[in-house]
Amino acid sequence: MIGPEGDQIGIMDTKAALQMAAEHGLDLVEISPNADPPVCRIMDYGKFKYEQEKKAKEAKKKQHVSHLKEIRMRPKIDEHDYQFKLRHLKEFLAEGDRVKVTVIFRGRENIHKEFGRKLLERVVEDSSEVASLQGPLRSEGGSLVAILSPKQ
């Protein structure tokens, strides 16, 4: 049994503990039910619950869920567009997200997959200081795909 100020009272009967809590105008809360004997504390349960929710909310705010972002390109991308997409790729990686870079082929471009492979290799090389390739380049239908993850 723990008192309202945090002082240890000792082992008590349940009825006596409830009566003591009522005298202080507080609640009897079971802190550790698995202990032998169970540990109880006299406290304001509403305040305790509020503090627990506040701590959980703060912990949730600090954690970051990693998302998979996607950047799509064509094999004959212009230099300015390439730099623009590369800048976005680096921003996504800086936020801690993984990035899926896709080179899409249309029509006759399907014959020359080597242009897309060179483009993906260039992306991997240009982002090598902030990202690492998460497996080999792979072909998915009419496109080539590389997945990059941020370096730790």
VEXDREN-2710 file (C-alpha; in Angstrom, 1 decimal):
% VEXDREN-2710
k/r/px/py/pz
1/MET/0.0/0.0/0.0
2/ILE/1.3/3.4/-1.0
3/GLY/-0.1/6.6/0.5
4/PRO/-1.3/9.8/-1.3
5/GLU/2.1/11.5/-0.8
6/GLY/4.0/8.5/-2.1
7/ASP/5.0/7.2/1.4
8/GLN/4.9/3.4/1.9
9/ILE/2.2/2.4/4.4
10/GLY/2.6/-1.4/4.3
11/ILE/0.3/-4.4/3.8
12/MET/-3.3/-3.6/4.6
13/ASP/-6.7/-5.2/4.3
14/THR/-8.7/-4.1/1.3
15/LYS/-11.6/-2.7/3.3
16/ALA/-9.2/-0.6/5.4
17/ALA/-7.4/0.7/2.3
18/LEU/-10.7/1.7/0.7
19/GLN/-11.8/3.5/3.9
20/MET/-8.4/5.3/4.0
21/ALA/-8.8/6.4/0.4
22/ALA/-12.4/7.7/1.1
23/GLU/-11.1/9.7/4.1
24/HIS/-8.6/11.5/1.8
25/GLY/-11.3/11.9/-0.9
26/LEU/-9.2/9.9/-3.4
27/ASP/-9.4/6.6/-5.2
28/LEU/-7.7/3.3/-4.5
29/VAL/-5.8/2.3/-7.6
30/GLU/-4.1/-1.1/-8.2
31/ILE/-0.7/-0.3/-9.7
32/SER/0.9/-3.8/-9.9
33/PRO/-1.7/-6.6/-9.9
34/ASN/0.9/-9.4/-10.6
35/ALA/3.0/-8.7/-7.5
36/ASP/2.5/-10.7/-4.4
37/PRO/0.8/-9.0/-2.5
38/PRO/-0.6/-6.6/-5.2
39/VAL/0.6/-3.0/-4.9
40/CYS/-2.1/-0.4/-4.5
41/ARG/-1.9/3.4/-4.2
42/ILE/-4.2/6.1/-3.0
43/MET/-4.5/8.7/-5.7
44/ASP/-6.8/10.8/-7.9
45/TYR/-7.6/8.2/-10.7
46/GLY/-8.8/10.9/-13.2
47/LYS/-5.5/12.8/-12.8
48/PHE/-3.5/9.5/-13.1
49/LYS/-5.4/8.6/-16.3
50/TYR/-4.9/12.0/-17.8
51/GLU/-1.1/11.8/-17.1
52/GLN/-0.9/8.4/-18.7
53/GLU/-2.7/9.6/-21.9
54/LYS/-0.5/12.7/-22.0
55/LYS/2.7/10.5/-21.9
56/ALA/1.3/8.2/-24.6
57/LYS/0.5/11.1/-26.8
58/GLU/4.0/12.6/-26.3
59/ALA/5.6/9.2/-27.1
60/LYS/3.5/8.9/-30.3
61/LYS/4.5/12.4/-31.4
62/LYS/8.2/11.5/-31.2
63/GLN/8.0/8.3/-33.2
64/HIS/8.3/8.4/-37.0
65/VAL/6.6/5.9/-39.3
66/SER/8.6/5.2/-42.4
67/HIS/6.6/5.6/-45.6
68/LEU/7.4/4.4/-49.1
69/LYS/7.4/7.4/-51.5
70/GLU/7.6/7.1/-55.2
71/ILE/9.3/9.2/-57.9
72/ARG/8.4/8.4/-61.5
73/MET/10.6/9.3/-64.5
74/ARG/10.8/8.6/-68.2
75/PRO/14.0/7.5/-69.9
76/LYS/14.4/10.8/-71.9
77/ILE/14.0/13.1/-68.9
78/ASP/15.3/16.6/-69.3
79/GLU/18.2/17.7/-67.1
80/HIS/16.3/20.3/-65.1
81/ASP/13.4/17.9/-64.5
82/TYR/16.0/15.2/-63.3
83/GLN/17.6/17.7/-60.9
84/PHE/14.1/18.7/-59.6
85/LYS/13.1/15.1/-58.9
86/LEU/16.5/14.3/-57.4
87/ARG/16.1/17.2/-55.0
88/HIS/12.7/15.8/-53.9
89/LEU/14.2/12.3/-53.6
90/LYS/16.8/13.7/-51.2
91/GLU/14.1/15.6/-49.2
92/PHE/12.1/12.3/-48.8
93/LEU/15.2/10.5/-47.6
94/ALA/16.1/13.3/-45.2
95/GLU/12.6/12.8/-43.6
96/GLY/13.5/9.1/-43.1
97/ASP/11.2/7.7/-45.8
98/ARG/12.2/5.0/-48.3
99/VAL/11.9/6.0/-52.0
100/LYS/10.8/3.9/-54.9
101/VAL/12.3/5.3/-58.1
102/THR/10.4/4.1/-61.2
103/VAL/11.4/4.6/-64.8
104/ILE/8.4/4.1/-67.1
105/PHE/8.7/3.0/-70.7
106/ARG/6.1/3.7/-73.4
107/GLY/5.8/2.5/-76.9
108/ARG/9.2/2.1/-78.6
109/GLU/11.1/3.0/-75.4
110/ASN/10.5/-0.6/-74.3
111/ILE/13.1/-1.8/-76.8
112/HIS/15.8/0.3/-75.2
113/LYS/15.6/-0.6/-71.5
114/GLU/19.4/0.2/-71.2
115/PHE/18.5/3.9/-71.2
116/GLY/16.3/3.4/-68.1
117/ARG/18.9/1.2/-66.4
118/LYS/21.6/4.0/-67.0
119/LEU/19.1/6.6/-65.6
120/LEU/18.5/4.5/-62.4
121/GLU/22.2/3.9/-61.9
122/ARG/22.8/7.7/-62.2
123/VAL/20.0/8.3/-59.6
124/VAL/21.6/5.8/-57.2
125/GLU/25.1/7.3/-57.8
126/ASP/23.9/10.9/-57.4
127/SER/22.1/10.1/-54.1
128/SER/24.8/7.8/-52.7
129/GLU/25.8/10.2/-49.9
130/VAL/22.3/10.1/-48.4
131/ALA/20.8/6.8/-49.6
132/SER/21.7/3.1/-50.2
133/LEU/20.2/0.8/-52.7
134/GLN/17.9/-1.7/-51.1
135/GLY/18.3/-4.6/-53.5
136/PRO/19.0/-5.0/-57.3
137/LEU/17.2/-3.0/-60.0
138/ARG/14.2/-4.9/-61.1
139/SER/11.8/-4.9/-64.0
140/GLU/8.0/-4.6/-63.3
141/GLY/6.0/-4.8/-66.5
142/GLY/6.8/-1.7/-68.6
143/SER/9.0/-0.1/-66.0
144/LEU/12.3/-0.5/-64.1
145/VAL/12.3/0.0/-60.3
146/ALA/14.9/0.8/-57.7
147/ILE/14.2/1.2/-53.9
148/LEU/16.4/3.5/-51.9
149/SER/16.5/3.7/-48.2
150/PRO/18.1/6.5/-46.1
151/LYS/21.6/5.9/-44.7
152/GLN/21.8/5.8/-40.9
END
